[in-house]
Amino acid sequence: MRRYTFFSTLALITIVVTMAVSCAKNQPDKSAENASFVNVPPPASTSMAGGYLAGRFAQRQQDWDAAQGYMSTVLDHDKNNEMLAQRTFLLALGSGNLIKAKELAEQISGAQESSELALIFLSCDALSRNDFTAALRYLGKLPAEGFGQYTKPLLTAWSLAGLGKKAAALKLLADNSAADDPTYRIHAGLVEELTGNMNAAAAHYKVAMENGLDLHAAVIVGNFFERYGQPEISRDIYRDLGETYPFNPFVSALSGRDPQRIISPNITRAADGAALALLDLATLLYDKRAYDSAQIYGGMVQMLDPQSAYVKMMLGDIASLHGQYGKAVGYYNSIDKREPISYLSRIRITEVYEASGEIEKSIETLTDMAKDNVIRIAALVSLGDTYRRHEQFENAIDAYDQALSDIAPLTPDHWPIIYARGIAKAQLNRWSLAEKDLLQALAFQPKNPMILNFIAYSWADKGVNLDKALEYAKDAAALRPNDGYILDSYGWTLFRMARYQESIVWLELAVEQVPGDSTLLDHLGDAYWQVGRKNEAQYQWRHANDLSQDPLFKQVVEQKMKHGIVVPNQVARKEAKL
């Protein structure tokens, strides 16, 4: 008996797909700042070589639609080129052109090499048409290693289930997994559901619960027990999810649904089970940041279950990551509003608005969403974060205040809201109020390096609680020894304690980690000056001045470059009460 070896299989899948698709190793940043670069049109193509280069260019920009169009044109001139056919097939599948993908899959499925994905695609196409005999024929050609190690047993089991061969399907699942494997138990439960044996399905799901459920499996099991007449089990599942994902609007919507509503079953046909199997694989690939591979498998999930809200969410996230904001919004808006995950998709749309520069539209949408009690807290937190990122700190504090006023009692799960509000207050120089929030967040998260660092740096910069600041900075550095900003906080605290020679060691390490930060360079320059290394200090200050875009910062640094600095031998220690 063996478990499905998800992660070892993933390593191979990621490598093979990446080689086939030939993605650029260093993708340009697809952030809002250079979104215009993403939309640069590909070069004109007037020849076979030009078409190939244009396809590669479009692919590097993540424009799979244009890339597969160019590659298809090139393939028309070189129809027997198996490598080109494989590349074009993957691009067609990733772009959602299933007609072209099927044409190419049939062409390359007979090849001795690189045909695994084509066979998986063709088996999924057959499953989507309820042609289970054809699906089994394609799967019979699929090797049990590599791509087939995970997909072959599951897709074969669902093909057998579609033919009414439940016993054979369950045996195949059992033979390819450990008895306590949640993948086996979930799919065995789904097979029993499909064939109407609800008691057997319940038994499988209860064993799966004992071994732990991921978010998607928990939703499947919760859905079942609501229909099975044991809603208390579902309530326990949703409560546990709420504790694990305290601000997730999807989870809030799950637990806030009308118990009298009509509840749709998890699956109604074998293709739905196959879709869930490939969705798990696509999700794992996404979590491993193998976005191209996730998009390819996501395309097959859509073929099996065109209405899958989960794959639409994932494909929207991938489009957003690549700066394809219109496509991302299209995926998010296509999710059925009755689906609990649609609440999360609405939050995602506001993030896309923000990333594309439509800040006011994002704020307006979040403000409207905060009127919905199901997702009020999540919307208010997102609203506060949006205001804070754009330095509207007063508005950010108001949004966080509203969110926290709706929560009683506060628990350690709520530390991010308290911490974010503390940062906003600190930015408005309301230090006593900020300190109270930050220390409360730290009480909930005593080993959190972000909180430790923020408090330590703030104290050091103000010249208060320096011994405690050094302790906090040291703890943060132990937790994140390669974080340049934390190393800077430790060095800056030593500087403020007039331990200049010691501070240089840590400030130099900080600059090594983050060489382009003007504040870190300025700190190092100050330390050099205090130990008499004035030429090196001038160099660091000049570098900091050149990098900074802040007029006030530049003014201070320019004064240092002209006159140097004077720092007391020992900063007064104002040991404030904690």
Summary of the structure (lengths in Angstrom):
residues: 578
radius of gyration: 28.4
end to end distance: 57.1
largest distance: 86.9
contacts: 1949
relative contact order: 0.05
helix: 72%
strand: 0%
